[in-house]
Every structure is written in structure tokens, then in C-alpha cells.
Amino acid sequence: MDRTLSRRAALTALIAAPAVSRIAAAQPSEPNWPARPIQFIVAFPAGSGTDVTTRYFADPLSTDLGQPVVVDNRGGANGFIASEAVARARPDGYTFLSTANTTHGSNPALFRRLPYDPVKDFAPVALIGVGVLLVVVNNDLPVRTMQELAAYARANPGRLNFASGSASSRVAGEMFKSAANVDMINVPYRSNPLGITDVISGVVQVMFVDATTSAPHAREGRVRAIGVTSRQRVPMLPNVPTVEEQGFAGYEMLSWNAIYAPAGTPVPIITRMNRLINDIMVRPGVTERLTANGMVLRPGTPEDLSSFQAAEIEKWKRLVTAAGIELQ
């Protein structure tokens, strides 16, 4: 055998190896994906805004993919449980994380250490939309505006409790405390639905909470909505003014929902899931349900979500610092 030819062949194979490896990595782990049920792990309990949003997609995805899409709620611990589970899952296209800004935008700003890396451990799939929070109070609390809430808190220092079941919920309350220079005590809950249940009963008096969870209660009169945390009023409750227009300049708090996969999930699977989610969110019926409580849909590419998340992490660091929240 010609040794020069052998060396040349070996060198060619060595050079080609990385390219072959990249091509292999880009292929679905199973050529017939999906060949079995797909799991969507939700970072919050049943009944939460993220859970409700996820379920709008589950049935259409099952129909389009020809396999069941199982919604698995693993709420609690600020989304740590669900995020860590997905971060450690096999990147084979059968496990996805349905989450909100708490796990992938807020937590990096609120905690010194996380049991997962919100960037390195995940592959962005799709941003679903951006939503607003409502400021709601117990019906027996004698306040109907944000200024009245501030005045009541000043007259009763340390006697007002505000519930929070997510990072957005807590930081929104802390931001108001700072802006109004008032003393309110945060009462953390495992989820927003549990928190608003206690606002209704009067165990706590105030909550800054996503509209998906709170708007139905406000419309039915179980709580009183006194403010919206976006810069504009929302069509679902057009008579409720924003916090900013009630005298708190610059106040804004938005939430968002997105889908992630474990890092290393094959690109073709990510691309296909992204296209399906973008398609489903603009279908008649789905769009109406998603936007009924103030969500603004944000279809886009996985790269769009990656850029959006990076900006959100920096924004949340600024918000947490401005609100004077001590890192946990």
C-alpha cells in the first residue's frame, strides 16, 4: 500500500470528521420523530397562566404530530423543579419546558445560584407572547385606585400583605413599594392561583398578578382590579387605568411565556416545533383565547427568543436592583 496515499486518506478523514459529526448532530435522534408521546413540563401548577397557555397548544400539537402531548405540571420552588428536570432530560425531542420569565429571565437576577443554567442548559424553541399583570385587591379593602392604595399603606405601615406566586408577581409589588415609598409585607405562594384565592378570601389584601389568572376573577367581581402594569390600558378591562397614569411615572411590569428544549436537541426538531407553535398560535380560536386576557402574541424564530431572553435577563437585573431586592 502507498504510505503517502494512506496518510493522505487519514488526513482527509480527520478533516472531514468534524463536518460529519456536525451533520449527524443536526439530524433528528429518531428518523420518524415523533414516534412516541411528547412531554411538556410546565414550570407552574395547574391553573396558572403558563399552564392555561400550554394547554391551548397541547391538543393541536397532538393532532399535527400524530402523538399525544402530555402536560406535566411541576410547580414550586420558583420554577427550579421543572427547569432542572428539563435541563437534565435527554435531548431527543420528547421533553420540552413550558415556562415564563420567572425561570429564564427573573431568577438569574433574584438568586445567587441556580440549579440550572437558563442559557447553556436549554435550546430556545419559541416565544409565545408577552402579557400584563393586574393589581387586584380584596373587595373589603377601602381602596379603588393606586393612589388610595399608597395612602392606605402609609396610614397602616406593615399591615398590608401582598401575595406573590411568581417572580413577576413579587417584583411588581416590590417595585410599587419603592415607587410609592410604602411598607407592605410580601407573602410568597407556591403559585399565583393559590395567592389570588387568599386575596378573594381576605387572608391577604393585595396582589400584582398575571391577567390570565386574575382577569376572570376581576370580571366576576370576586376581586377589585385597580391598576394595569403595562404602559397602555388593555381591551379586556378598558376602564382600569395603568399604574403609570395614576401617578407612578415609568412603572411597567410585563410577563412572557416561552417554550424551551434541553440543550443539544436536534435542530430539525427545534425548527419543526417552532413552526408548529407559530402556526397554532395564529389559528382562529387559539388566538382569541390567548389574547382574551391581554397577551400580545410574539411569533418568531428560536434565535428571536434567544435574543429576547438575553435582553430580559439584563432588564430584570436592573429592575431587581432598582427595587432594592436582596439576592437570595
Secondary structure, 3 states (H helix, E strand, C coil): CCHHHHHHHHHHHHHHHHHHHHHHHHCCCCCCCCCCCEEEEECCCCCCHHHHHHHHHHHHHHHHHCCCEEEEECCCHHHHHHHHHHHCCCCCCCEEEEEEHHHHHHHHHHCCCCCCCCCCCEEEEEEEEEEEEEEEECCCCCCCCHHHHHHHHHHCCCCEEEEECCHHHHHHHHHHHHHHCCCEEEEECCCHHHHHHHHHHCCCCEEEEEHHHHHHHHHCCCCEEEEECCCCCCCCCCCCCECHHHCCCCCCCEEEEEEEEECCCCHHHHHHHHHHHHHHHCCCCHHHHHHCCCCEECCCCHHHHHHHHHHHHHHHHHHHHHHCCCCC
